[in-house]
Amino acid sequence: MTIRETPLVEALPLTASKSLEGDAVAASPSGPKRVGAKRGSWRTRLEIAALVGPALVVFLAFVIFPVVMAAYYGFFSWQGFGAPTDFVGFRNYITILEDSAFLEALSHNAIIVVLSLVLQGPAAILLALLLNQKLRGQSVIRVLIFVPYVISEVVVGTGWGLMLQTSGAVNGFLENIGLGALQQDWLANPDIAIWTLMLIITWKYIGFAVILFLAGLQGIPHELTEAAQLDGASYWQVQRTITLPLLAPTLRIWAFLSIIGALQLFDLVYIIWGQYVASTAGTSTMATYMVANGRNAGSYGYGNAVAVVLFVISLVVALLYQRFVLRRDTEGAITGDRTPRRSGSLAASLFGRRGR
């Protein structure tokens, strides 16, 4: 009797043979696939480097490197030419923190920060709510409000400086309409100079806040406001319980930009008041102090130290603001959870109160 040798695959059931074939395929070397994956990963890395590299080089060259060099020069008594050799350690920084003129300039920056938020914020919100309605000439009004923001600070400072002189257009207008008793030395009087500066800052930068708030208002769903109105809520109740909570992220971003801009304010003050009048008029800032006591005084080492102090103050304020104010916005952007938790609860509470 002859026994025919049957191959193993033929002797096994169909399912078993398929499993063996699958195992054999899985166990087979995947060299070409691995090589292709490696090539794809390197290609991705090269693309990322090509896209990020130029921006990173510019950032390191024009931001990080100047800060490091300013900190280095701040440890020397340097006149701006030649290699710095007169090492003074932390003496420049100690002098800055003990100088009453710098502390006064720092207090002026703090006042400008607070007044910018208090004056510009409510006014910009009201204007944005007004311009968010259907009005005749709405586009023209928006342009007129935004135009001061795009005008150069040099033009704004020169124009306002001429108009606010004792013999300028403002006092002349008051005299012509019979209000000569209200004429003031708007620029040199320490009691009102800071308010004059705030008037100019508000006129110049409120347009940016209005446009920013308008963009935020247009992103609010109309269904929420319509539902609240159908539920019996008044216009101001809708704005207080729905519009403002949903506009809160935009408000926080604007406030951050306003705070940093107020801490670094220089051009308007320097153009209108100059380096000497600003200190006597009560409008000096840390930036004008840096220029007056650094470059104009021929003490570049001291000026670099002031720049480092200004940078550190701005950085600390920015980090604290991001940690305690912008935390909910940044967490939502990172995790992708953009659910308006607080605004939804406020809207629900409004509907519930009105329903009861």
C-alpha positions as CSV (number, residue, x, y, z in Angstrom):
1,M,0.0,0.0,0.0
2,T,1.4,3.3,-1.1
3,I,1.1,6.2,1.3
4,R,0.9,9.6,-0.6
5,E,2.6,12.4,1.2
6,T,0.2,15.2,1.7
7,P,1.5,18.8,2.2
8,L,0.8,20.2,5.6
9,V,-1.2,23.1,4.2
10,E,-3.4,20.8,2.2
11,A,-4.0,18.4,5.1
12,L,-5.1,21.2,7.5
13,P,-8.5,22.8,7.3
14,L,-9.0,25.9,5.3
15,T,-9.2,28.3,8.3
16,A,-6.0,26.9,9.8
17,S,-4.2,27.2,6.5
18,K,-5.3,30.8,6.2
19,S,-4.0,31.5,9.7
20,L,-0.7,30.0,8.9
21,E,-0.4,32.1,5.8
22,G,-1.3,35.2,7.8
23,D,1.4,34.4,10.4
24,A,3.9,33.8,7.6
25,V,3.1,37.2,6.0
26,A,3.2,38.9,9.4
27,A,6.6,37.3,10.1
28,S,8.0,38.2,6.8
29,P,10.5,41.1,6.9
30,S,9.0,44.6,6.2
31,G,12.2,46.3,5.3
32,P,10.8,48.5,2.5
33,K,8.0,49.7,4.7
34,R,10.3,50.6,7.5
35,V,12.6,52.4,5.1
36,G,9.7,54.3,3.7
37,A,8.5,55.3,7.2
38,K,11.9,56.6,8.1
39,R,12.0,58.6,4.9
40,G,8.6,60.1,5.7
41,S,9.6,61.0,9.3
42,W,12.8,62.7,8.1
43,R,10.9,64.5,5.4
44,T,8.4,65.8,8.0
45,R,11.2,67.0,10.2
46,L,12.9,68.8,7.3
47,E,9.6,70.5,6.4
48,I,9.1,71.6,10.0
49,A,12.7,72.9,10.2
50,A,12.3,74.7,6.9
51,L,9.1,76.4,8.1
52,V,10.1,77.2,11.7
53,G,13.8,77.8,11.1
54,P,13.6,81.3,9.6
55,A,11.2,82.5,12.2
56,L,13.3,81.0,15.0
57,V,16.4,82.6,13.7
58,V,14.7,86.0,13.5
59,F,13.3,85.6,17.0
60,L,16.7,84.7,18.4
61,A,18.6,87.4,16.6
62,F,16.2,90.3,17.2
63,V,14.6,89.4,20.6
64,I,16.7,87.0,22.7
65,F,20.1,88.1,21.6
66,P,19.4,91.9,22.3
67,V,18.0,91.0,25.7
68,V,21.1,88.9,26.6
69,M,23.4,91.7,25.4
70,A,21.5,94.4,27.3
71,A,21.8,92.3,30.5
72,Y,25.5,92.0,29.8
73,Y,26.1,95.7,29.2
74,G,24.0,96.5,32.3
75,F,26.8,95.2,34.5
76,F,29.3,97.8,33.1
77,S,29.7,101.5,33.3
78,W,29.8,101.9,29.5
79,Q,29.6,105.0,27.3
80,G,28.6,103.3,24.1
81,F,31.9,102.9,22.3
82,G,34.7,100.4,22.6
83,A,34.6,97.2,24.6
84,P,33.0,97.6,28.1
85,T,35.8,97.2,30.7
86,D,34.5,99.0,33.8
87,F,32.6,96.2,35.5
88,V,30.3,97.5,38.2
89,G,28.2,94.4,38.9
90,F,24.7,95.1,40.2
91,R,25.4,98.8,41.0
92,N,23.3,100.0,38.0
93,Y,20.4,97.9,38.9
94,I,20.6,99.0,42.6
95,T,20.7,102.7,41.5
96,I,17.6,102.2,39.3
97,L,15.6,100.7,42.1
98,E,16.7,103.5,44.5
99,D,16.2,106.4,42.1
100,S,13.1,108.3,43.0
101,A,12.7,109.5,39.4
102,F,12.4,105.8,38.2
103,L,10.0,105.0,41.0
104,E,7.9,108.0,40.0
105,A,8.0,106.9,36.3
106,L,6.9,103.4,37.4
107,S,4.0,104.8,39.3
108,H,3.0,106.8,36.2
109,N,3.0,103.6,34.2
110,A,0.8,101.9,36.8
111,I,-1.6,104.9,36.7
112,I,-1.7,104.7,32.9
113,V,-2.4,100.9,33.0
114,V,-5.4,101.4,35.4
115,L,-6.9,104.4,33.6
116,S,-6.5,102.7,30.2
117,L,-8.6,99.8,31.4
118,V,-11.1,102.0,33.2
119,L,-11.6,104.6,30.5
120,Q,-11.2,102.7,27.2
121,G,-12.9,99.4,28.2
122,P,-16.4,100.6,29.0
123,A,-16.4,103.3,26.2
124,A,-15.2,100.7,23.6
125,I,-17.9,98.2,24.7
126,L,-20.6,100.8,24.4
127,L,-19.4,101.9,21.0
128,A,-19.1,98.3,19.9
129,L,-22.7,97.5,21.0
130,L,-23.9,100.6,19.2
131,L,-22.1,99.8,16.0
132,N,-23.2,96.2,16.1
133,Q,-26.8,97.5,15.4
134,K,-28.1,98.4,12.0
135,L,-27.5,102.1,11.7
136,R,-27.3,104.5,8.8
137,G,-23.7,105.3,8.0
138,Q,-22.4,102.5,10.1
139,S,-19.4,101.8,7.9
140,V,-18.4,105.5,8.0
141,I,-18.6,105.7,11.8
142,R,-16.4,102.6,12.1
143,V,-13.8,104.1,9.8
144,L,-13.8,107.4,11.7
145,I,-13.3,105.6,15.0
146,F,-10.5,103.4,13.7
147,V,-8.6,106.1,11.8
148,P,-6.8,107.5,14.8
149,Y,-5.3,104.1,15.5
150,V,-3.6,103.8,12.2
151,I,-2.2,107.3,12.3
152,S,1.5,107.5,13.2
153,E,2.3,108.3,16.8
154,V,4.6,111.1,15.5
155,V,1.7,112.8,13.7
156,V,-0.6,112.3,16.6
157,G,1.9,113.6,19.2
158,T,2.8,116.6,17.0
159,G,-0.8,117.6,16.3
160,W,-2.0,117.3,19.9
161,G,1.1,119.0,21.2
162,L,0.4,122.1,19.0
163,M,-3.3,122.2,19.8
164,L,-2.8,121.9,23.6
165,Q,-0.2,124.7,24.0
166,T,-1.2,127.7,26.0
167,S,-1.7,129.6,22.8
168,G,-3.0,126.6,20.9
169,A,-6.3,125.7,19.3
170,V,-8.0,124.3,22.4
171,N,-7.5,127.4,24.5
172,G,-8.4,129.6,21.5
173,F,-11.6,127.7,21.0
174,L,-12.6,128.0,24.7
175,E,-11.9,131.8,24.4
176,N,-14.1,132.1,21.3
177,I,-17.1,130.4,22.8
178,G,-16.9,132.4,26.1
179,L,-15.3,129.8,28.3
180,G,-12.0,131.5,28.7
181,A,-12.0,130.7,32.4
182,L,-11.5,127.0,31.5
183,Q,-8.2,127.7,29.7
184,Q,-5.4,125.6,31.2
185,D,-1.7,124.8,30.6
186,W,-2.7,121.4,29.5
187,L,0.8,120.1,29.0
188,A,2.9,121.6,31.9
189,N,0.4,121.6,34.8
190,P,1.2,118.5,36.9
191,D,-2.3,118.3,38.2
192,I,-3.9,117.8,34.7
193,A,-1.1,116.6,32.5
194,I,-1.7,112.9,33.2
195,W,-5.3,113.4,32.3
196,T,-4.3,115.1,29.1
197,L,-2.2,112.1,28.3
198,M,-5.0,109.7,29.0
199,L,-7.3,111.7,26.7
200,I,-4.9,111.4,23.9
201,I,-4.2,107.7,24.5
202,T,-8.0,107.0,24.6
203,W,-8.6,108.9,21.4
204,K,-5.8,107.1,19.6
205,Y,-6.3,103.5,20.8
206,I,-10.0,103.2,21.4
207,G,-10.6,102.3,17.7
208,F,-8.6,99.1,18.1
209,A,-10.6,98.0,21.1
210,V,-13.9,98.8,19.2
211,I,-12.9,96.8,16.2
212,L,-11.7,93.9,18.4
213,F,-15.0,93.9,20.4
214,L,-17.1,94.1,17.2
215,A,-15.3,91.0,15.9
216,G,-16.1,89.2,19.2
217,L,-19.8,90.4,19.1
218,Q,-20.3,89.1,15.6
219,G,-19.1,85.6,16.7
220,I,-21.9,85.4,19.3
221,P,-24.8,83.2,18.1
222,H,-28.0,85.2,17.5
223,E,-30.1,82.3,18.7
224,L,-29.1,82.9,22.3
225,T,-30.1,86.6,22.3
226,E,-33.3,85.9,20.4
227,A,-34.2,83.1,22.9
228,A,-33.6,85.5,25.8
229,Q,-35.7,88.2,24.2
230,L,-38.5,85.8,23.6
231,D,-38.3,84.7,27.2
232,G,-38.9,88.3,28.2
233,A,-35.4,89.6,28.9
234,S,-34.7,93.3,28.4
235,Y,-31.9,94.6,26.1
236,W,-29.5,95.3,29.0
237,Q,-30.3,92.0,30.7
238,V,-29.3,90.2,27.5
239,Q,-26.0,92.2,27.3
240,R,-25.2,91.6,31.0
241,T,-26.0,87.9,31.1
242,I,-25.2,86.7,27.6
243,T,-23.2,89.1,25.5
244,L,-20.6,90.2,28.1
245,P,-19.9,86.6,29.3
246,L,-19.4,85.4,25.7
247,L,-17.3,88.4,25.0
248,A,-15.1,87.8,28.0
249,P,-12.2,86.0,26.1
250,T,-12.0,89.0,23.7
251,L,-12.0,91.4,26.7
252,R,-9.2,89.5,28.4
253,I,-7.1,89.6,25.3
254,W,-7.6,93.3,24.8
255,A,-6.8,94.0,28.5
256,F,-3.6,92.0,28.1
257,L,-2.5,94.1,25.1
258,S,-3.5,97.3,26.8
259,I,-1.5,96.5,29.9
260,I,1.7,95.6,28.0
261,G,1.3,98.7,25.8
262,A,0.8,101.0,28.8
263,L,3.9,99.5,30.5
264,Q,6.0,100.2,27.4
265,L,4.5,103.6,26.5
266,F,7.2,105.9,25.1
267,D,6.5,107.7,21.8
268,L,3.5,109.9,22.6
269,V,5.0,111.1,25.9
270,Y,8.4,111.7,24.3
271,I,7.0,113.6,21.3
272,I,4.6,115.8,23.2
273,W,6.4,116.5,26.5
274,G,10.1,115.7,25.6
275,Q,12.6,114.1,27.9
276,Y,12.7,116.9,30.5
277,V,9.2,118.3,30.6
278,A,7.7,114.8,31.1
279,S,9.3,114.4,34.5
280,T,8.3,117.8,35.8
281,A,4.8,117.5,34.3
282,G,4.2,114.1,35.9
283,T,3.9,112.1,32.7
284,S,7.3,110.4,32.6
285,T,7.4,106.6,32.0
286,M,10.0,103.9,32.4
287,A,10.8,104.1,28.7
288,T,11.3,107.9,28.7
289,Y,13.4,107.5,31.9
290,M,15.6,104.9,30.1
291,V,16.2,107.3,27.1
292,A,16.8,110.4,29.2
293,N,19.2,108.7,31.7
294,G,20.8,106.3,29.2
295,R,21.4,107.4,25.6
296,N,20.9,111.1,26.1
297,A,23.1,111.1,29.2
298,G,25.8,109.1,27.5
299,S,25.5,106.2,30.0
300,Y,24.6,103.3,27.8
301,G,25.4,100.7,30.4
302,Y,22.9,102.3,32.8
303,G,20.4,102.6,30.0
304,N,20.7,98.9,29.2
305,A,20.1,98.1,32.8
306,V,16.9,100.1,32.7
307,A,15.8,98.3,29.6
308,V,16.4,94.9,31.4
309,V,14.3,96.1,34.4
310,L,11.5,97.2,32.0
311,F,11.7,93.8,30.2
312,V,11.6,91.9,33.5
313,I,8.6,93.9,34.8
314,S,6.7,93.4,31.6
315,L,7.5,89.7,31.5
316,V,6.4,89.1,35.1
317,V,3.1,91.0,34.5
318,A,2.5,89.0,31.3
319,L,3.2,85.6,33.0
320,L,1.0,86.4,36.0
321,Y,-1.8,87.6,33.7
322,Q,-1.5,84.5,31.6
323,R,-1.5,82.3,34.7
324,F,-4.4,83.8,36.5
325,V,-6.5,85.5,33.8
326,L,-5.9,83.8,30.5
327,R,-5.6,80.3,31.9
328,R,-9.2,79.3,30.9
329,D,-8.7,80.5,27.4
330,T,-5.3,78.8,26.9
331,E,-6.5,75.6,28.4
332,G,-9.5,75.5,26.0
333,A,-7.2,76.2,23.1
334,I,-4.8,73.4,24.0
335,T,-7.4,70.7,25.0
336,G,-9.9,71.7,22.3
337,D,-12.7,72.0,24.8
338,R,-14.3,75.3,23.7
339,T,-17.6,74.7,25.5
340,P,-18.8,78.1,27.0
341,R,-19.4,76.8,30.5
342,R,-20.0,79.9,32.4
343,S,-21.9,81.7,29.7
344,G,-24.2,78.7,29.2
345,S,-25.0,78.6,32.9
346,L,-25.7,82.3,33.0
347,A,-28.0,82.0,30.0
348,A,-29.8,79.1,31.6
349,S,-30.2,81.0,34.9
350,L,-31.6,83.9,33.0
351,F,-34.2,81.7,31.2
352,G,-35.0,80.0,34.5
353,R,-35.6,83.3,36.4
354,R,-37.7,84.7,33.6
355,G,-39.7,81.5,33.3
356,R,-40.5,81.4,37.0
